[in-house]
Each structure stands twice: as C-alpha cells, then as structure tokens.
Amino acid sequence: MPSLQVLAREHTSLSDADVEWLSLLVADWQIIADLSFADLVLWLPAADGSGFWAGAQMRPTTGPTAYVDDVVGSFLAAGRRPLVDAALRDGRIAREGDPEWRDDVPVRTEAIPVRRGERLIAVVGRHTNLQGVRTPSRLELSYLQTASELSQMIARGGFPFPGDRSDHADTPRVGDGFIRVDVAGAVTYASPNALSVYRRLGLTGDLAGKSLAGVTRELVPPAMRPDEESISAVLGGRRPRDTELGNGQATVIARSIPLRPEGEPTGALVLLRDVTELRRRDRELVTKDATIREIHHRVKNNLQTVAALLRLQARRIRVPEGRVALEEAVRRVGAIAVVHETLSQGFDESVDFDDVADRLTRLVTDVGSAGAAISTRRTGSFGPIGSEAATPLAMVFTELLQNAVEHAFGGGASPGPGPSAAGRVEVACRREGAALRLVVEDDGVGLPEGFALESSASLGLSIVATLVGELGGTIELGSRVDGPGTRVVVDVPSVEPVAVR
C-alpha cells in the first residue's frame, strides 16, 4: 500500500510543508474517527485537476466501519463525489441530505476541507455507517459535538496544531477516558471511563462542575506531579500537550486538545489513560534488566579473579609444560570474561561480537606471541550474536587464533627456546541471515602429514570441535590452497538470540 508521502509526490502538486501538515493531521485523526463514529478518508487533489487520490484512511474503534475494503491509493474522478469537489472549491464543510448505499449499508457522507494557512490542500471524507446509529446517549452527543468542533478547526486551519506530537507512545485514545472542560477549566462532562480513572487516583465525588486541575492537585502529591505549568496547561485545556502524573495508587497520562471552532476558545478535550499496570511492568523490566546486567558484571569479576589466581599459580610452577597449561587456562577464562563484560554493558540479550573478536584478538596476540612479529586482520562483520551462542563462539574464536599463534609460527606459548617466526593470521566472517561462517587462515608451517581432526590429541582443537557441535555447526580443517598455511572453516546455522517463550 503506497504511503501518503509517495502518493502526494507522484500525483499532486502539494509542497513538502503541505505534506507535513497532512502527516500531522493523519497522526491524530484516530481521535476524530472515534468521536465521529465514522470512517475518515483523506482525498488529495490531483495535480492536473482530474480528481482526487485517497492518501490515507482510518476506521473508528467506537462504531461499525463504512468501508470493508481499503481505498488508499484509489482514484476518485472529479464529479463522482460532488461533496468532495464542493468542499475543496468552497472551503466549507459539505453535507448531503440523503445517505448513499454502499454494500447494502446506508452511509452518511460529509466532506471537510483541510486548510493550511490561506490555502485548501486536501479534503477529509467522513463516512458514517448508519446501521450503527441509535438514539444517542449523553456520551455520544458529547463525542459528536467535539468531533464537529474539531472538523470546523480543520476547515479553518486550526487543527492539527503545528509541531504537536505526543511524547508518549501509549498516548490515550477516546475510549480510555474522555473529559470536556470549559474555558475556565471546569468539567462539563466526564465519560464513565474517565471517572473510573479518577476513582483509581482516589476521587470519591463527581467531577462535573469542578476544576480538573484543582481536583488533580488534591489527589496527586506535589512530589509526584509534573510542574505546575503542565498541570494548568494540560488539565486546564490551555495548550495542546500531554503529561504523566500519579500517586501511590495509580499513574495516568492526560492529553489536552484545545477547541477553537470559530477561532475563539470554547474549552478543551482532555483524554485520559490509566497506565498503572504498564508502568509497573516497565519497572519490573528495568529491575530485571538491571539484575541481569549485574549478574553478568559479577560473573565477569569472578572470572577475572579466577584468572588472576591461575596466573599467580603459573608463576610458581617450575615445570614449563605445567606453566603453559595454566597460561592457556587463564586465556580461556579471560575469553569468557570478555563476553560477560560486554553483556553487562548492554540492555539486549545479544553481543556486538565485532568488539568481542577484536578484544580477543588483542588478548591472544599480546599474551601468546611474545617475541613474534604476527599480524592479524579481520574482514567482514559478525554482527549481533545471541548471548547463548556468544560464549562458545568466543571460545572457538580464541582457540583457533591461539592455535595459529602457537603452532603455525612457534609462538610464545611454546615452551621451546628460540625466537618466534613472523607470520600473518586472517579472519573472515560472513553472515547470511541467522547463519555465520568463520574462516581463520594463517601462512605458517601448515598441518603435519597425515593430520586428522578426529584423531588429534590437541586439547584446543577438542574444545573447538565440542563447542561447534553444541552450536549445531560444522568445522573443516585443512591446508590453504593458495599457499602455505592452514585454513579452518566453521559454519554455524544460527547465532541469533533465542526467543523466550
């Protein structure tokens, strides 16, 4: 389905500022659809004057729809809907006497011109399914009166409000709680849902005739209120804003839409939403995230303590082979600590593994290649790796690098005397969706004759094979085809975070 911006660019002569104004209107017209109990269609005038293009559509949540199918992107020829033509031509709200029939449903149609400054830039068609019409209650009459005033504001260029965007993703809707206040900020009507919201805040009486801002100040302690200007501006209906407030019993988002159908203020519409449960869940999630990050931080600290103890023990061992074994254990513990440190610094259950790989590369080459001139290079990107796969993958990565440093070039982990040879290790990683391919190549001495991974006595390669198997992947180890050295290829089918059910 084409967007409003695309349709306006391809079929109309509207400016970018016009389209931005229409985008503001569309962002808020769910309110008008619900208050009107009607479908809304935004008709954009074609650049050649041949008719209108349907740029956006909204169905009401308070009544039956008049449109079974979507109409966005359809063309309405000039003359086919005289009301739409008249609204754009005359700059006034056009209504028809008799309903039109659509899919055996009687539909009352109105056309509201959209004014920006001195220009008419579009028309809003309002279509009411009359099968859902009954004798209106006071609630419905209040809805319809407010919808009529907002429609007049659209026709006069007074709605939407320039730059008015809700600060809350969970901004209230009409059905959450509806209050009308007069010019002085006194409540003239409050819907049952709005009264229920204030009952949760502690109200015992009624709201009718009372100052909404004054009642709220009595119910919400100063420490839990927004600033006084916001209380007066929003709950007094003076400015188009929203705010969040509450006490120990409930938390409420309030949004104000001043009403000026003839240019002068007549009061305001105040929408309310009880977000107590949402905020409780938010706090639980924040607490849970903080707890998880703290656990990762403590695990990292404990692993670093273990590594330090092993390092101290290694310094006291006089047997070179034993010292090397403990130094390898220090490196492996350090690799796991790097992953937990990364997890402790983020909010997601995934790891930016490029950063982890670079840190592990420095760890291996700095510690394991003393006296060796070994260069490393990484190409490609690991991308985000799920925490479940991050630790085993970090171990695999570290072991493969260490294996190259130690055996391909006779690096510093070797207990034998003599200088180490120069060499190069190249790491290539490629993501294809959830799958990962890791290739580690060196230009060292290569594999010994008759080498087989299955029969190898190397602890590092045994660890690699086991961890790759746990990840559901495969490993291939062989000689490079373009020169001396060794090539290792690891394929893992999925390294994305596992969804929690």
C-alpha positions in Angstrom: 0.0 0.0 0.0 1.6 3.3 -1.0 2.3 5.9 1.7 0.8 9.4 1.9 4.2 10.9 1.0 4.6 8.7 -2.1 1.1 9.4 -3.3 1.5 13.1 -2.8 4.8 13.2 -4.6 3.7 11.2 -7.6 0.1 12.5 -8.1 -0.2 16.0 -6.6 1.5 19.4 -6.6 1.5 19.7 -2.8 4.6 21.1 -1.2 6.7 19.3 1.4 5.2 21.7 4.0 1.7 20.7 2.9 2.5 17.0 3.2 4.0 17.6 6.6 0.8 19.3 7.7 -1.3 16.4 6.4 1.0 13.9 8.2 0.3 15.8 11.4 -3.4 15.5 10.8 -3.2 11.8 10.0 -1.1 11.1 13.1 -4.1 12.4 15.2 -7.2 11.7 13.3 -8.0 8.4 15.1 -9.4 10.8 17.7 -11.7 12.3 15.2 -12.8 9.0 13.7 -13.7 7.7 17.2 -15.5 10.8 18.2 -17.4 10.8 14.9 -18.2 7.0 14.9 -17.1 7.3 11.3 -14.5 6.3 8.7 -12.2 9.0 7.5 -10.6 9.2 4.1 -8.0 11.8 3.1 -8.5 12.9 -0.5 -5.5 14.6 -2.2 -6.3 16.8 -5.2 -4.6 15.5 -8.4 -2.0 17.9 -9.9 -4.0 18.0 -13.3 -7.3 18.7 -11.6 -8.8 15.5 -12.8 -9.9 14.3 -9.4 -8.6 13.1 -6.1 -6.3 10.3 -4.8 -7.0 8.5 -1.5 -3.9 9.3 0.6 -4.9 7.8 3.9 -7.8 6.0 5.7 -8.9 5.5 9.3 -11.6 3.3 10.7 -13.4 4.0 14.0 -12.9 1.9 17.1 -16.2 3.1 18.5 -18.6 2.0 15.8 -19.0 -0.1 12.7 -17.0 0.7 9.6 -18.4 2.0 6.4 -15.5 0.7 4.3 -15.0 -3.1 4.2 -12.0 -2.7 1.8 -9.1 -0.3 1.9 -9.3 2.6 -0.5 -5.8 4.1 -0.1 -4.2 4.6 -3.5 -7.5 4.6 -5.4 -8.5 7.4 -7.7 -11.8 9.4 -7.4 -12.6 11.2 -10.7 -13.9 14.8 -10.5 -17.7 14.9 -10.3 -18.1 11.4 -8.9 -18.4 12.7 -5.3 -19.9 16.3 -5.6 -19.4 16.9 -1.9 -15.6 16.4 -2.1 -15.5 18.8 -5.1 -17.6 21.3 -3.2 -15.6 21.2 -0.1 -12.3 22.0 -1.9 -14.0 24.6 -4.1 -15.9 26.5 -1.5 -13.7 25.9 1.6 -16.6 24.8 3.8 -17.9 21.5 5.3 -20.3 19.9 2.7 -23.0 17.6 3.8 -25.7 15.7 1.9 -29.3 15.1 2.9 -29.8 11.5 1.8 -27.4 8.7 2.7 -25.7 6.8 -0.1 -25.8 3.0 -0.1 -22.5 1.0 -0.1 -22.5 -2.8 0.1 -26.2 -2.7 1.2 -25.2 -0.4 4.0 -26.6 3.2 4.3 -23.7 5.6 4.7 -23.9 9.3 5.6 -21.1 11.3 3.9 -19.6 14.6 4.8 -16.6 16.4 3.2 -14.3 18.6 5.4 -11.8 20.9 3.6 -8.2 20.8 5.0 -6.8 24.3 5.2 -3.2 25.2 5.8 -2.7 29.0 6.1 -4.7 30.6 3.3 -4.7 27.5 1.1 -7.0 24.5 0.8 -4.8 21.5 0.3 -7.0 18.4 0.7 -10.4 17.1 1.8 -11.3 14.7 4.6 -14.3 12.5 3.7 -16.2 11.4 6.8 -18.4 8.3 6.3 -20.8 7.1 9.0 -22.3 3.6 8.8 -26.0 4.4 9.7 -26.7 0.8 10.7 -24.9 1.5 13.9 -26.8 4.7 14.7 -29.3 4.7 17.6 -30.7 7.3 19.9 -27.6 9.0 21.1 -26.7 9.0 24.8 -25.1 11.9 26.5 -21.7 10.3 25.9 -22.3 10.0 22.2 -23.7 13.6 22.0 -20.5 14.8 23.7 -18.4 12.8 21.3 -20.3 14.1 18.2 -20.2 17.8 19.4 -16.4 17.5 19.9 -15.9 15.9 16.5 -17.9 18.7 14.9 -15.8 21.4 16.6 -12.5 19.6 15.5 -13.9 19.4 12.0 -14.5 23.1 12.0 -11.0 23.7 13.2 -9.6 21.6 10.3 -11.7 23.6 7.8 -10.3 26.9 9.4 -6.7 25.7 9.5 -6.7 25.4 13.3 -6.1 21.7 13.6 -3.7 19.9 13.7 -1.5 22.1 16.0 1.8 22.8 14.4 4.6 20.8 16.0 2.2 19.0 18.3 3.5 15.4 18.8 2.7 13.2 21.7 5.7 12.5 23.9 4.2 9.1 24.9 4.0 6.0 22.7 1.0 5.0 24.8 -0.9 8.2 24.4 -4.6 8.0 25.4 -7.5 7.3 23.0 -11.1 8.5 23.2 -12.4 5.3 24.7 -9.7 5.3 27.5 -11.2 8.4 29.2 -13.0 11.5 27.8 -13.5 14.8 29.6 -14.8 18.1 28.3 -13.8 21.3 30.1 -15.0 24.8 29.6 -12.8 27.9 29.0 -12.2 28.2 32.8 -11.1 24.6 33.0 -14.2 23.3 34.8 -15.5 19.9 33.8 -18.7 20.0 31.8 -18.8 16.2 31.0 -16.7 13.2 32.0 -17.2 9.7 30.5 -17.6 6.7 32.8 -14.1 5.5 31.9 -12.7 8.9 32.8 -14.4 8.8 36.1 -13.0 5.4 36.7 -9.5 6.7 36.1 -10.0 9.4 38.7 -11.6 6.9 41.1 -8.3 5.0 41.0 -6.5 8.2 41.9 -8.7 8.4 44.9 -11.7 10.6 43.9 -14.8 10.0 46.0 -17.2 12.5 44.5 -18.1 13.6 41.0 -16.0 15.7 38.5 -18.9 17.7 36.9 -18.6 21.4 37.6 -15.2 21.1 39.3 -11.8 22.4 38.2 -10.0 19.5 36.7 -6.6 20.9 37.6 -7.7 21.7 41.1 -9.1 18.2 41.8 -5.9 16.7 40.4 -3.7 18.8 42.7 -5.7 17.4 45.7 -5.2 13.8 44.6 -1.6 13.9 43.4 1.1 14.9 45.9 3.5 17.6 44.8 6.5 15.3 44.6 4.7 13.1 42.0 3.2 15.8 39.9 4.8 17.4 36.8 5.5 21.1 37.1 2.6 23.4 37.9 2.7 24.9 34.4 2.0 21.5 32.9 -0.9 20.8 35.3 -2.6 24.2 34.4 -1.8 23.9 30.6 -3.0 20.3 30.1 -5.8 19.8 32.7 -7.0 23.4 32.2 -7.1 22.8 28.4 -4.9 25.8 27.6 -2.3 24.1 25.4 -2.1 21.0 23.2 0.2 18.9 25.4 0.3 15.7 27.3 1.7 14.9 30.7 2.0 11.9 33.1 1.1 12.1 36.7 0.0 9.8 39.5 0.2 8.9 43.2 0.8 5.7 45.0 -2.4 4.2 43.7 -2.4 5.0 40.0 -0.5 6.5 37.2 -2.3 8.5 34.4 -1.4 10.0 31.1 -3.5 13.1 30.3 -3.7 14.8 26.9 -5.3 18.1 26.1 -6.7 19.4 22.8 -7.9 23.0 23.0 -11.1 23.6 21.0 -11.5 26.8 18.9 -14.1 26.0 16.2 -14.7 29.7 15.4 -11.3 30.9 16.3 -12.1 31.7 20.0 -11.6 29.1 22.8 -14.7 27.2 23.8 -12.9 24.8 26.1 -10.9 21.7 25.6 -11.0 17.9 25.1 -8.9 16.1 27.8 -8.1 12.4 27.1 -7.0 10.1 30.0 -5.4 6.7 30.1 -4.7 4.6 33.2 -1.1 3.3 32.7 -0.6 2.0 36.2 -0.1 -1.6 35.1 2.1 -0.6 32.2 4.4 1.4 34.5 4.5 -1.5 36.9 5.6 -3.8 34.1 8.1 -1.2 33.0 9.6 -1.1 36.4 9.8 -4.9 36.6 11.6 -4.9 33.2 14.0 -2.3 34.3 14.7 -4.2 37.5 15.1 -7.4 35.6 17.5 -5.8 33.1 19.5 -4.3 35.9 19.6 -7.6 37.7 20.8 -9.5 34.6 23.4 -6.9 33.9 24.6 -7.0 37.5 24.9 -10.8 37.3 27.0 -10.6 34.1 29.2 -8.0 35.8 29.7 -10.2 38.9 30.4 -13.3 36.8 33.0 -11.2 34.9 34.6 -10.1 38.1 34.7 -13.6 39.5 36.2 -15.0 36.2 38.9 -12.3 36.4 39.6 -13.3 40.0 40.0 -16.9 38.9 42.2 -15.9 36.0 44.4 -13.9 38.4 44.7 -16.8 40.8 45.7 -19.1 37.9 48.2 -16.6 36.7 49.8 -16.4 40.2 49.9 -20.2 40.4 51.6 -20.4 37.0 54.4 -18.1 38.1 55.2 -20.6 40.9 55.4 -23.6 38.7 58.9 -24.6 37.6 57.8 -27.1 35.1 57.4 -25.3 31.7 54.6 -27.6 30.5 52.6 -27.0 33.6 53.1 -23.2 33.4 51.9 -23.2 29.7 48.8 -25.3 30.7 47.9 -22.8 33.3 48.5 -19.8 31.0 46.2 -21.4 28.4 43.5 -21.8 31.2 44.0 -18.1 32.0 43.4 -17.2 28.4 40.2 -19.4 28.1 38.8 -17.9 31.3 39.6 -14.4 30.0 37.7 -15.1 26.8 34.6 -16.0 28.7 35.0 -12.9 30.9 35.1 -10.6 27.8 31.7 -11.9 26.8 30.2 -11.3 30.2 31.7 -7.9 30.4 30.0 -7.0 27.1 26.7 -8.4 28.2 26.9 -6.4 31.4 27.1 -3.1 29.5 24.1 -3.6 27.3 20.3 -4.0 27.6 19.9 -6.7 24.9 20.4 -10.4 25.1 22.9 -10.1 22.3 26.5 -9.2 21.9 28.3 -6.9 19.4 30.7 -9.7 18.5 32.9 -7.5 16.4 34.1 -5.7 19.5 34.5 -9.0 21.3 36.5 -10.5 18.5 38.8 -7.5 18.4 39.4 -7.7 22.1 40.1 -11.4 22.0 42.5 -10.9 19.1 44.5 -8.5 21.2 44.3 -10.8 24.2 45.7 -13.7 22.2 48.4 -11.9 20.2 49.6 -9.8 23.2 49.9 -12.7 25.6 50.6 -15.6 23.3 53.1 -14.1 20.8 55.9 -12.6 22.9 58.9 -12.2 20.6 56.8 -12.9 17.5 56.0 -10.5 14.7 52.5 -11.7 14.0 49.9 -9.5 12.3 46.2 -10.2 12.3 43.4 -8.9 10.1 39.7 -9.3 10.2 37.3 -8.8 7.3 33.5 -8.9 7.3 31.3 -8.4 10.3 30.0 -10.9 12.9 27.1 -8.6 13.7 24.9 -9.2 16.8 25.3 -12.6 18.3 22.8 -14.1 20.8 24.1 -14.5 24.3 23.6 -18.2 24.1 26.0 -18.5 21.2 28.4 -15.7 22.2 30.4 -17.6 24.9 31.0 -20.8 22.9 31.8 -18.8 19.8 34.2 -16.7 21.8 36.0 -19.8 23.0 36.1 -21.2 19.4 37.5 -17.9 18.1 40.1 -17.7 20.8 41.2 -21.4 20.4 41.6 -21.0 16.6 43.7 -17.9 17.0 45.8 -19.3 19.7 46.3 -22.5 17.7 47.6 -20.4 14.8 49.9 -18.4 17.0 51.2 -21.4 18.9 51.7 -24.0 16.2 51.8 -22.2 12.9 54.6 -19.9 13.9 56.0 -21.5 17.0 54.6 -18.6 19.1 55.2 -17.6 22.6 53.0 -20.3 24.3 55.5 -22.9 23.2 57.9 -23.9 26.0 60.8 -24.4 23.5 63.7 -21.9 23.3 64.5 -19.6 20.4 62.9 -16.7 18.6 59.4 -16.9 17.1 58.8 -16.6 13.3 56.9 -13.8 11.7 53.5 -14.5 10.2 50.0 -13.4 9.4 46.6 -14.6 10.5 43.5 -13.6 8.6 40.0 -13.9 10.0 37.0 -13.6 7.7 33.4 -13.7 8.9 30.2 -13.6 6.9 26.5 -13.5 8.0 23.7 -14.9 5.9 20.6 -14.2 7.9 21.0 -16.2 11.1 23.8 -18.3 9.9 27.5 -17.5 10.4 30.6 -18.6 8.6 34.0 -18.0 10.3 37.3 -18.6 8.4 40.7 -18.5 10.1 43.8 -18.7 7.8 47.5 -18.5 8.6 50.6 -18.6 6.4 52.5 -20.7 8.8 54.1 -24.2 8.5 50.8 -25.9 7.8 49.4 -29.2 9.1 51.6 -32.2 9.7 51.4 -35.0 7.2 48.5 -37.4 7.9 46.8 -35.0 10.2 43.1 -35.7 11.1 40.9 -33.6 13.4 39.1 -36.7 14.7 42.4 -38.3 16.0 44.1 -35.1 17.1 45.4 -35.0 20.7 45.2 -31.2 20.9 43.1 -30.0 23.8 42.3 -26.8 22.0 41.0 -28.5 18.9 39.0 -30.9 21.0 37.4 -27.9 22.8 36.7 -26.3 19.4 35.1 -29.4 18.0 32.9 -29.9 21.1 31.7 -26.3 21.1 31.0 -26.2 17.4 28.9 -29.4 17.8 27.0 -27.8 20.7 26.2 -24.8 18.4 24.9 -27.3 15.8 27.6 -26.3 13.4 30.4 -27.9 11.4 34.2 -27.4 11.2 36.6 -28.1 8.4 40.3 -28.0 8.9 42.8 -28.3 6.1 45.7 -26.7 4.2 45.4 -23.5 2.3 45.1 -23.9 -1.5 46.7 -20.6 -2.3 50.0 -21.0 -0.4 51.5 -22.5 2.7 49.5 -22.5 5.9 46.3 -23.7 7.5 42.6 -22.9 6.8 39.8 -23.5 9.3 36.2 -23.0 8.3 33.4 -23.0 10.9 29.7 -22.9 9.9 27.1 -22.2 12.5 23.4 -22.4 11.3 22.1 -19.8 13.8 23.7 -17.3 16.1 20.7 -15.1 16.7 19.1 -14.6 20.2 16.7 -17.4 21.2 13.2 -16.1 21.8 11.9 -16.5 25.3 8.5 -18.2 25.4 
